[in-house]
């Protein structure tokens, strides 16, 4: 398939398809390629309910089997239509445990034309853990992957995997085990979660939620709390504050909750069971926070296919660089800007944590992605692209910081009416830091014309009178003018510092 005319695609990638056969849902995801920060080309799921009734029958649901096999024909055709180089198929607990699982897998392999990897409980937990550790910067806590048939719990710290356990607490299985009784489900969940005696080691750390039921639970929580950013990955809940919400859902009182219409009818029935399990995990683990992961088994498996060197790359910076390559006037200029703003922060005496420096660098890589928009809307468009972008390795305040940086760069530094919800989400520190970074960009873009070569030659010098001067090289003296001087004056007002723009006295 030729991509010669597809400038919105990265030319060094070949699509790869992954089908995840779960106990409740089956999903096809076609990725742009195997990369540190994978991007979806196509994403489709079906709720087959393969694991429904497996507790009593020991077999996959016959209607679910029929629907799944028929859908596999479409999934294969979609993968071929997208030009995928390979099709990877993973099957989890229902296919692994059912008596008729092997026959189902055999028939599915005939239709899909490829081998299906039936994951062991340990492999399933391992790939889910990889999905989390590869998409959260410095992950530290316990990963919980709630599927239709099982709950995988794994202690994680960075890319290290600690203790783990698989519990029969998937939404469909718990519903069957409890005979549909929410009270019985609570008793079962408490007894099963108690088997993970090491969960107490999560106290004060993070519990990472993986799986469709918990994501939909989080989506409902966003609606109920009127959360301003509808991005699922790294959405955080306070364990104490969300208890009333979880208890209400666990009691089955969801039909009149704000936002319930955004949850598919097939998913709604499992929300109380998902809330029940999460309540028991909170009680046992006492986490400091709950973070929702949009990535799980599929992304963990894809990550495992990367060369070892590529696994060590930063997912946020990788994604930001790719977007700059696709949309900025010059990715080289973006890298120069990132290096220069680091020097500027140091000159201004601003200390950064490693994470803050990552966010600043990402903001610089993304600073020019809106240049094709009408000048009146570049700030708004850039803010929306960044705030809602498919980024990993960044929390929501960090997203708001990067988005606001672009907004301030385009819209000006002193308009406090700009995106109040993003400013609130960013926290006061990040909001002011975004204003400062945007102010630096407003100066330097007028000296570089958005093209590389000049920024590395702009140096800061301290004057005896306490002024801090940004020096333009002598051979670029003609870049000096009223507009960049005016921008420097704005930056000086913002920082309360004596900042000046000067041309070097000698080469």
Phi, psi and omega in degrees: 000127182275133177250015187306324183261006183259077184288348176277001180248149174282125191285347182264014184247146171239133184301148176223138184250143175228128174249128180248112181264099181261179181287332179249308183245156173234131186228138171253126172236124175256116182266153178300330178173176176279112186212164181295327178235081188294144181242138179285132165267326183203144184212121180215142179229161170224145178263089183280330182066039182303326184272003181293126178081003185295335180296319183270326184263334185075009183229160175294146179300124185298321178294321178297321178299315182297315180295319182295314182297322178293321181291331180299329177297317178293317181300319179295317180296321178295319179298317179292320179298324180282354179077028181298137175287331183208155177236117179252130182236125180242137177236141186247216199302317184298310179295331181288325190259335186290146178297325179265013179301312181301321180292320177299316180296319180300313181294322179295320180296323178297318182288316185279341178070027179207162177287145177253130179268108177275110186284137170290166179302321181292319179294318180300313179296320182296315180292323177297317179297319177297322178300324179282309185295334180278351184235003172239129181287118179064042180306136181208105180162218180234131175267133175235117179253106181263107176259198178281332185250335186209165173240119175262128177242129181221132173282128182229147173212112188055238180257013178268139180249126180259222183294154179208160179204147174250127182241146181281060186239019173302153186306310180295317182295316180296321177300316179291315181298325183270000182061029180082355181278122179289328177295314178296324179299321179297320180293318180295314181299318180297317181294320182288316180297329179298338178292336177273075187299333183282357182300333179300339179290351178276352183306128180081001180251201183249140171254121183262119182267126176238144175120149186299321181295315179290326176296319178291328175297317178294321179298320178294321179296321176302316181293316182297321183267001181056045180293137190279347185238109184273065176236124187282319186294129180069019169292132184245143175239140173279121185305322181286314184292333183270359181301314178301320178298311182296320180295321178296315180294319181296338177275357178087010182271070184244345189298331183251012180285142179299128177092000183296334180293344179278351177260129182301150183299325179294330180278330188302322183296336182266349181303315180299325180287323175296319178294322179299313180295317181296323176300317180290325177295317179298317181298321184277322188267332182051054181288157177284331181205159175243126180241133180270132177252130174278349183250145181208231186303311185299312183291325176295319178295316180298319178300323181294340180276349180290149170300151185304320181297319182292332180296332182279355181290155178280122184296325179293311182291327176297313180294320180295320179294321179296319180292324176296319179298324182277331192232341182276162177290329179203117177289332176296317177301319180298318178293320177299319179297319180298316179294316184293320180293330174297318177294322180295317178299317179297318179296327180275000178075025181264121179268141180237144167284168178300322181291319178297323178293324176299313182295320178298316180297318178297320179299323179289320178296331183261003189295337188245015187287347182258015189295336180281348180286164174300139183308327181290343187238007182298319180295313181295315181297316180297317179301315182294319180297316183287313183298326184252013182289161180274074182249145172243169179073025181210138177271177185291321173300324177294319176301314182297321178300311182294319180296318180293325178304314180294322179297312179297322180300319184271326190258349181109166191263343192240022177262098184282359177273353182290121171040066180300327180293321178292323179295320178295319180292328184287341189077153182304320181298309182294324180297315179289324178295323177295321179296318179295313181296320176298322178295320176297319179297322182297327177287308192286332178293330178285343179263342185252348184055028178065017181241151184285165173116326184267318188307314181298344182265358178272116186239149179265137177225141177268138179258158182297335179275007179094353179289153174245117186253137170263119189261125175269134179304148182302320182284000175239027184301330182291350176286341177295142180186177184295321184293309178297326177295322177295319178295322178294325177295321176298318179296321178297317178298318181296317186271344185070024181246158175274096182248133180226159177246126184224159173262139181302139181287337178213163179292000000 
